[in-house]
Amino acid sequence: MAGSKVKTSAEATQTGTGHGLKKWLTLGVALLLLRITCSWLDAIKHRWYVFEPATLHKLAQEAVASAPHPEDINHMIQHIVSNLTENYPKSQIRLNTNSSEWMFNNAGGAMGAMYIIHASITEYLIIFGTPLGTEGHTGIHPVDNYFNILVGEEWAFHPPKLEKEVYPPGSVHHLPRGHFKQYKMHEGCFALEYSRGWIPLMLPFGFADMFLSTLDYITVIRTARITAREMLGNLLIGKI
């Protein structure tokens, strides 16, 4: 009887160990498959890009040149949106032409306002800026970011280089994927900002200050609603 009990206890221990190993093996395989899938998607994401950085930079320069005076940001926005709607069909990409949909944006310690022209899983295009000036941290993102200056001036800095980078109207500040800097937008600075990569992974950075600092739930709701609307609208026409 005693031997039987010892044997039963040993079998139970062995069975528990076997279940534990199976659980960890299953988890390991699942993580490996997830890693392979993510790597594959990352390698082919360029297939879903519609915009080209060089084309948008040229459009930003044309908008700056077309303005009646150098600070007429409203004219520049109208020029940009009109050009985009003429050159990109609705069957290819969804564009938000309602330029009254401005909202605050707090991220990385900087504060400004943005108008979302396009938002999808792999691209976003916005107008961002402030008449007051702001500065902060760019954040570290899984995207390439192109900051096309329309009005005003942007400065940027990253040690060990101790000299500031200066970006005037018509220039573009390219922040490659995974890079980060301190940046400053002077009074009246506005830019056409384009990012390509995995846009949803940027959202925690975009919402963190509003959740943990400003507690501006009105802006959180508005930003989430418009972003979701644009992303879903693009998915419905096959734009990832």
N, C-alpha and C positions, 0 to 999 in steps of 0.2 A: 504493500500500500504506500509506504513512504517513498519507495523508488519510483512508483508510478507518479506520485505528486511532483517529485523532482524532475522527472522526464517531461511532464506536462508544462511545468514552469519554464523549463529550458526551451521547449518548443514554442511557447508563447513569446519568449524573448527573441528567438530567432525569427519568428513570423513578424514581430514588430520592427525588427531591424530591416527585414526584407521590404516591408511596406515603406519604411523611411527612405531606403535607398531608391526604391521605385519612384517615390514622390520627387526626390531631388533630381533623378535622372530625367523624369518627365519635364520638370521645370527647366533643366538645362537645355533639353532639346527644343522646348518652346522658345526660350530666349535666343537660341542659335538661329532658329527659323525666323524670328522677329528681326534679328540683326541682318540676316541675308535679305529679307524682304525690304527692309529700310534702305540697305545699301543699293539694292536693285532700283528702287523707286528714286533714290537720290541720283543715280546714274542716268536715268531717263527723264528727269523732270524738265529738262530743256525743251522737250517735245511740246510742252503745254504753254511755253512762253509765246505771247503775241507781240509785246512791245520790244523794241530794240533801244538800248541806252543811247546810241549815237543819234538815232532818229528823234528821240525825246529831247536830247540836248540841243539839236538843231531847231526843234520846235520852240524850245524855251528861248533861244537866242532870237528867233523870229518874233516871238511875243514881246521881248524887250525892245527890239528895234521898231516894232509897229506902234508902240504906245505914244500918245500925244505928248506926254511928259514922263520923265524917268520913274516917277512914283505912282503911276496910274495902274495899280495892281488889278483893279476891276476890269480894265480893258484887256490886260494880259490874260487874265483868266478866261474871259469871253473868247479871245483869240485861240487859246489852247483848246478849250472845249469844242468850239466850232470846227477846228481842224481835225480833232479826234473823231467827231461824229461823221465827218465827211469821208474819212479815210479808213475807218474800221466799221464794217457792217454789223448790224444788230445780231445777225446769225452767227457771228464769230466771237463777239465779246459784248458784255453788258457794260454800259457807261452811265454814270449818274450825272445827268445834265442839270440837276437842280442845284445851282450854285448858292442858294440861300441856306443850304443844309450845313452850316458851320457849327462846330462844337469845340469846347475846350479840350485840350489834351495835356495831361501832366505825366511826364515820364523822365526818369533819370535825373530828377531835380529841376528840369526845365519845364516851362509852361508857355503854351501858345494856343493857337486855334488851328483846326484843320477842316478841310472840305474833301471828302472822299469821292474821287472821280471814278475809281475802279478798285474793287477788292475781290480777289479770288483765292484759291488755295495756294497758288504759286506766284502771284503778282499783286502788288498794290500800287496805286498812283494817287497821290494826294497833293493838295496845296497846303503848305504848313507855314505859319509865321505869326508874327505879333508886331503891333505898332509900338510896343513898349520896350522890347528887347528882352532876352533871356539867355541863360547858359546852363549847362549840365553835362551829364555823362551820356554818350551815345548808346550805351548798352552793348552787349555782345550777342550777335544774332546769327542764325543759320541762313543768312541772305547776303546778297550783294546790294548795297544801297548807293543810290545816285542822287545827290542833292544839287539840283539845278537852281542857282540863285537868279531870282527875277528882280527883286528890289532889295536895296540895302547891301549889307556885307556880313559874311560869316567868317569867324576865326576858328582855328582848330589847333590842337596841340597834343603831342604824345611823347613822353620821355623815352629815351635819353636825349632826343632832339629838343633843344630848349628854345628854338625860334618858333614863332607862331606861323601857321599857314593862313593865308589870306585869300578869300574867295569873293570877288566882286560880281556884279550883275553880268550874266552871260557865261559865267564859269560853272564848272561842275565839280563837286567834291565827292569823289568815289571812296566809299568805305567798304573794303572787301569783306567777305564772309569771315566771321571770327575775329575781326579787328575791332578796336575800340579807341576812343579819344575823348578828351574834354573839348567841348565846342561852345561857341558864343555867337548869338545872333544879335546884331546891334539894332537900335531903334528902327522900326519900320522895315524889318527884314522879312521877306517872304520868298518861298522856294517851291519849285515843282519837284516833289520827292517821289522817286521810283525805287521799289525794292522787288527783287526776284529771288525766289527760294521757297522755303516752307513758312508761309505767312502765319498760319495759326500758332506756330511756336514762338512768335513775337508777342502774342497777346498778353502773356503774364507780365512782361515788361511794360506794356502799354496800360495795363490796369493796376499795377502794384501801387503806384503813388496815390491813386484815387481810393483804393481800398484801405491802405495803411496810413495815409497822411491827410489828404484833403477831405475824405469821406463825402465826396461830391457824388452821391448816388444818382442824381439827375443826369449828370454827364455820363456816368457808367451805363445807365439804362439806354440813353440815347445812342452812345457809341456802339454798344452791343447790338441794339436793334438795327441800326443802319448797316453795320458791318455784316451781320447775319443775313440781312435782306439782299445785299449785293453778292455775297458769296453763294447763297442758295440760288439766286437769279442766274448767276454764271454757270453753276452746276447743271441747271435745268436745260441750258443750251449746249452742254458738253464742254464748257470751259473750266478746266481744273485749275 
